[in-house]
Amino acid sequence: MSGVEDLDRHFREAVAGLRSTDEAIRPQRGGLDARTALDLFDAQLESRHADAAARWMQQQGRGYYTIGSSGHEGNAAVALALRPTDPALLHYRSGAFYCARARQAGGVDAVRDMLLGVAAGADEPIAGGRHKVYGRRELAVIPQTSTIASHLPRAVGVAWSIARAKRLGTECAWPGDAVVCCSFGDASANHSTAAGAINSACHAAYQGLPMPVLFVCEDNGLGISVPTPHDWVRRAYGNRPGLAYFAADGCDPSAAYDVACEAVTHVRKNRQPAFLHLSMVRFLGHAGSDAEAAYRVPSEVAADLERDPLAATARLLTAAGVLSAQQVLDRYDEVGGRVFAVAKEALESEPLTTATQIAAPIAPRRPDLVAAEARRTGEPPAVPPVGEPVTVAQAITHTLADLLGSHPEMVVFGEDVGRKGGVYGVTRGLQRRFGTARVFDTLLDEQAILGLALGAGLSGLLPVAEIQYLAYLHNAEDQLRGEAATLQFFSQGQYRNPLVVRIAGYGYQRGFGGHFHNDNALGVLRDIPGLVIASPSRPDDAAPMLRTCVAAGKVDGTVSAFLEPIALYHTRDLHTEGDNGWLAAYPSPAQHVPIGRARTYGAGSDLTLVTFGNGVPLSLRAAHRLERQGIACRVVDLRWLAPLPVDDLLREARATGRVLVVDETRRTGGVSEGVVTALVDAGFTGSVRRVAGQDSFIPLGQAAQLVLVSQSDVERAAGDLLSAGPHGHR
């Protein structure tokens, strides 16, 4: 506790020598009057004492989070410059901001919220003991679990959505004149995600698009132990086209408030982005386990103490005659006593007690409601009408048109999806039919695309974003893993970001691409909790599965990755040229495929082929040849790779007692690992083998066939499995 005690002692000594000069606080640009200054001070006091209480709670064995806000209490000025209805995505040192926002809105005990979070109490109102975050729906504070800039793309998406929702005539979660605030540290300003998000905001502003976002960089000069080069943040962000730059000493309450008001007014009035650079100090190290003595000299720590923002606000209040030095100390002690009383109560709070309880918000599933929503019909489909044969690409195109007609809040976007209609023509004609406000191109940045989608979904729109190739998703996958998939989990469903990400992928593009266009790596998606992975291979599955994903987003806030096999987009034939065996009748909008249900072809009793994607036509062709040899097969198209259709899988496996998994993804980390494990976990006692892609990137040209699964591979593996008898090796 020595750090906390030293900070407390220094504050008391600094206040003891203060004297009133009878100079009233005079409002300047922002208007920091006496009442506002007191609100700011009280928020700062609550935050400072909450930091001390968190470390005390850790000593008692019930404090699990000690990254504090001490030294950053100037961010209370930013909160007071904003409105309590302005959405805020906050840095982890935003305790004073949160306390000030709660005071603005009323009816919320910010200290209790924060300390229940420290104790991982199940009654904590936003994350329910899952993590210590700043968040409350009543305060328009959106929880962020890691603020290494990963929340900035979402903030840009929220800002974009305010004007877009108004343009579309749909309801938005935020007022029409709201300012979106996102705060982060100086070290995070160097992250590629920050650079990309700020660039995308500037890119929008440059084109004249409304972008009311305030980037708040709280610069304490340290990234854990690494110093930020002097003046680097100003040099990096102080002269960007389309980005207004404001700077102030965050340890000076009057200056911080005045400049924050100026920045907020600029954003609110002009609907353009701004960068607010606040100079801060950091007390008590990075977190409770951080030993600053290993990388900071005493003179640096002493210099920071002289800039203590609490002492600065006390100085302002006593100089203006609002409080005497003794009244400042009395107020300090009164708040401290109240905070520690709350801390003692938090020690007795109930933690989460079951795995089911913990996981409940990850992926709520209401299949009956999703089915009803998926079957809702909209405008009549475009040509061809229901019942006429279509390819996979055509099925997706017409389904997107149906959905855009049914859902006025739906938007479709990505690289090249607008005028060009996508690299493979899948969105062709949609922009002309539904307009540039609903179908549009984005800049070439997958993080920005997903961030836009996350902000849009959070704000009340229904985003269908396209990632042009599966390999390009890997550049931005944390926007799904760390942001999209966690929002409902860390807000107990109070916030959600419904989203469908269309991803063109898999291999088998003849003679084209190399690994960036022929990519079969799904491992990064399969282990994201709650993420739905749809993998249609036929036209009559692609349409209803896409409807299901959109409906699940609307009903349950589901995040779906909709994997589209490029090699099957325009495929027409199955067995022989001209047989049109891969075309299918465009299905009625009333057709629905529930999440986690497979599709079976055939009823053979000798062998079950389990597959997906390009593996479906490959397995059907192999089964056709095997049947000529007297081997009766059934082919199971998983369709959903997460959650796996375990019940259907087990039923079809038991029907033959022999399973061959045909997996076009890689042998290590591929889908077949999950399928085989699911069978074993379910107690399947028959024979199981798998044939999978090589653990290799996919090369260019015909060499690609050497690392991908072939029809002959399937036939050979099937023969080996059958020759091994009914209890072959797993």
MOFEN-V874503 format. One line per field, one symbol per residue. ss: DSSP state (H for helix, E for strand, C for the rest). phi: phi as a letter, one per 40 degrees, with the letter a starting at -180 (. if undefined). burial: + if it has 24 or more other ideal C-beta (glycine too) atoms within 12 Angstrom, else -. Layout:
ss=???
phi=???
burial=???
//
This chain:
ss=CHHHHHHHHHHHHHHHCCCCCCCCCCCCCCCCCHHHHHHHHHHHHHHHHHHHHHHHHHHCCCCCCCCCCCCCCCHHHHHHHCCCCCCEECCCCCHHHHHHHHHHHCCCCHHHHHHHHHCCECCCCCCCCCCCCCCEHHHCEECCCCCCCCCHHHHHHHHHHHHHHHHHCCCCCCCCCCCEEEEEECCHHHCHHHHHHHHHHHHHHHCCCCCCEEEEEEECCEECCEECCCCHHHHHHCCCCCCEEEEEECCCHHHHHHHHHHHHHHHHHHCCCEEEEEECCCCCCCCCCCCHHHCCCHHHHHHHHCCCHHHHHHHHHHHCCCCCHHHHHHHHHHHHHHHHHHHHHHHCCCECCCHHHHHCCCCCCCHHHHHHHHCCCCCCCCCCCCCCEECHHHHHHHHHHHHHHHCCCEEEEECCCCCCCCCCCCCCCHHHHHCCCCEEECCCCHHHHHHHHHHHHHHCCEEEEEECCHHHHCCCCHHHHHHHCCCCHHHCCCCCCCEEEEEEEECCCCCCCCCCCCECCCHHHHCCCCCEEECCCCHHHHHHHHHHHHHHHHHHCCEEEEEEEHHHCCCCCCCCCCCCCCCEECCCCCCCCCCCCCEEECCCCCEEEEECCHHHHHHHHHHHHHHHCCCCEEEEECCEEECECHHHHHHHHHHHCEEEEEEEEECCCCHHHHHHHHHHHCCCCCEEEEEEECCCCCCCHHHHHHCCCCHHHHHHHHHHHHHCCCCCCC
phi=.ccccccccccccccdccbcbfbccbdbccgcccccccccccccccccccccccccccccgbbbabcbbchbccccccdcccbccccbbbccbbdcdccccccccggbccccdccccdcfcccdcbcggcacbcaaccbfbccbcabcgcccdcdcccccccccccccgbcbcbdcbcbcbbbacccccccdccdccccccccccccgccacbbcbcccbgbbfbcccddgcccccbcabdgbcbbbacccbcccccccccccccdccccfbcabbbbcbbbbggcadccbcccabcdccccccdcbdccccccccccccgcbcdccccccdccccccccccccccccccccbbcccccdccacbbdccccccccccbcdcccccdhccbcdccccdccdcdccccbcccbbaicgccdcggdbgcbcgccccbgccbbacbccaccccccdccccccchcbcbcbbcadcccccbccccccbcccccccbfgcbabdabbcbcagbgccgbhgccbbbbcbdcccbcdgccbcbcbbdccdccccdccccccccbgcbbbbcbcdcbdbcbbbcbcgcfcbcaccccdccabccgbcbbbgbcbcabcbaafccccccccccccccccgbcbbbbcdgbcacccccccccccccbgbbbcbbcccccgcccdcccccccccgcbccbbabacccaccccgccdccbccbccccccccccccccgcbccc
burial=--++-+++-+++-++--+------+----+-+-+-+++++++++++++++++++++++---++++++++++++++++++++++++++++++++++++++++++++--++++++++++++++++++++++++++++++-++++++++++++++++++++++++++++-+-+-+++---++++++++++++++-+++++++++++++---++++++++++++++++---+----++-++--+-+++++++++++++++++++++++++++--++++++++++++++++++---+---+----+--++-++++++++++++++-++-+--++-++--++-+++-++--++-+--+--------+++++-+--++-++++-+--++---+---+++++++++++++++-++-++++++++++--++++-++++++-++--+++++++-+++++++++++++++++++++++++++++++++++++++++++++++++++++++++++++++++---+-++++++++++++-+++++++++++++++++++++++++++++++++++++++++++++-+-------+++-++-+-++++++++++++-+-+++++++++++++++++++-++---++++++++++++++++-+++-++++++++++++++++--+++++++-++----+-+++++++++--++-----++-+++++-+++-+++-++--------
//
